[in-house]
């Protein structure tokens, strides 16, 4: 399994941000601007919480297994692989969503915040960017927790494998 690359996530964020900023300018010139939903930062924060909780749970279980505690419950490799795939997919989608909301937020910041609904939209967009970044951080943490240790160079494990 391939690891997430920060460059890819940053590239997705920037590309989506530029496209969203341009689209927001176009929509605003037509007289309307799509709103940033209040649920966007909430949903992204919930995904980040689920990923972080999974990572902490796996880390504790793997630590107990390494220390050979008698009550240690191991981590099923298939469950770990599915969790990592979910984390990677979430990070990719969250970087796109954060870029979209970030582009709209930058547009709103540059056009003025004298109207209360635009201020609220800017706040929701900013919170969505922060929550999207939290999803990316939690996904990378989960991926690092589930990474197999180097196996001595025989080519079977290593950097691209998970538990």
C-alpha positions in Angstrom: 0.0 0.0 0.0 1.4 3.4 -1.0 1.8 6.2 1.6 0.1 9.5 1.3 2.3 12.3 0.0 2.0 15.7 1.5 2.8 17.3 -1.9 -0.2 15.6 -3.5 -2.5 16.8 -0.7 -1.1 20.4 -0.9 -1.5 20.3 -4.7 -5.1 19.2 -4.5 -5.7 21.9 -1.8 -4.2 24.7 -3.9 -5.8 23.6 -7.2 -9.2 23.4 -5.6 -8.7 26.7 -3.9 -7.8 28.5 -7.1 -10.7 27.0 -9.0 -13.1 27.8 -6.1 -11.9 31.4 -5.9 -12.4 31.8 -9.7 -15.8 30.2 -9.6 -16.8 32.4 -6.6 -15.8 35.5 -8.6 -17.9 34.3 -11.6 -20.9 33.5 -9.4 -20.7 36.8 -7.6 -20.6 38.7 -10.9 -23.9 36.9 -11.8 -25.4 38.2 -8.6 -25.4 35.0 -6.5 -22.9 33.1 -4.4 -23.4 29.6 -3.2 -23.3 29.4 0.6 -20.9 27.4 2.7 -23.0 24.9 4.7 -22.8 25.1 8.5 -22.5 21.3 8.5 -19.2 21.3 6.4 -16.8 22.0 9.3 -18.9 19.7 11.6 -18.7 16.7 9.3 -15.0 17.2 8.6 -14.4 17.5 12.4 -16.3 14.3 13.0 -14.3 12.4 10.4 -11.1 13.8 12.0 -12.3 12.6 15.4 -13.1 9.1 14.1 -9.7 8.8 12.4 -7.8 10.1 15.5 -9.7 7.7 17.8 -9.0 4.8 15.5 -5.3 5.7 15.4 -5.0 6.0 19.2 -6.9 2.8 19.7 -4.6 0.9 17.3 -1.5 2.5 18.8 -2.5 1.3 22.3 -3.4 -2.2 21.1 -0.2 -2.5 19.1 1.9 -1.3 22.0 0.2 -3.8 24.3 0.9 -6.5 21.8 4.6 -5.5 21.4 5.0 -5.5 25.2 3.4 -9.0 25.3 0.8 -8.2 27.8 -1.4 -11.2 28.6 -4.6 -9.3 28.0 -3.4 -7.7 24.8 -5.8 -7.7 21.9 -4.0 -7.6 18.5 -5.0 -5.6 15.5 -6.4 -7.6 12.6 -4.2 -6.7 9.5 -7.3 -6.5 7.3 -9.0 -4.1 9.7 -5.8 -2.0 9.8 -5.5 -1.9 6.1 -9.2 -0.9 5.7 -8.7 1.9 8.3 -5.7 3.2 6.4 -7.5 3.2 3.1 -10.4 5.0 4.7 -7.9 7.5 6.2 -6.2 8.1 2.8 -9.5 8.6 1.0 -10.7 10.9 3.7 -7.4 12.9 3.5 -7.8 13.3 -0.3 -11.4 14.4 -0.1 -10.7 16.7 2.9 -7.9 18.4 1.1 -10.2 19.0 -1.9 -13.0 20.3 0.3 -10.7 22.5 2.4 -9.3 23.9 -0.9 -12.8 24.6 -2.1 -13.9 26.3 1.1 -10.6 28.1 1.4 -10.9 29.6 -2.1 -14.4 30.8 -1.3 -13.2 32.1 2.0 -10.4 34.1 0.4 -12.8 35.5 -2.1 -15.2 36.6 0.7 -12.3 38.1 2.6 -11.1 40.1 -0.4 -14.6 41.4 -1.3 -15.4 42.9 2.1 -17.1 41.6 5.2 -19.6 44.5 5.8 -22.6 42.2 5.3 -23.4 39.8 8.2 -24.1 36.8 6.0 -20.8 37.1 4.2 -19.0 37.3 7.6 -20.8 34.1 8.7 -19.9 32.4 5.4 -16.2 33.4 5.8 -16.2 32.0 9.3 -17.8 28.7 8.1 -15.2 28.5 5.3 -12.3 29.1 7.7 -13.6 26.5 10.1 -13.9 24.1 7.2 -10.3 24.6 6.2 -9.2 24.0 9.7 -11.3 20.9 10.1 -10.1 19.6 6.7 -6.5 20.1 7.9 -7.4 18.1 11.0 -8.7 15.2 8.8 -5.4 15.2 6.9 -3.3 15.2 10.1 -5.4 12.4 11.7 -5.2 10.3 8.5 -1.4 10.7 8.3 -1.1 9.8 12.0 -3.3 6.7 11.5 -1.1 5.7 8.5 2.1 6.1 10.7 0.6 4.0 13.5 -0.3 1.2 11.1 3.1 1.2 9.3 5.1 -2.0 9.6 8.6 -1.7 10.9 11.5 -2.2 8.5 12.1 -5.9 8.0 15.9 -6.0 7.4 16.0 -5.5 3.7 14.4 -8.7 2.3 11.9 -6.6 0.3 8.7 -8.0 1.8 7.7 -5.3 4.3 8.8 -1.7 4.9 7.7 1.7 3.8 4.8 0.7 1.6 3.2 -1.9 3.9 0.7 -1.7 6.8 0.0 -3.8 9.8 
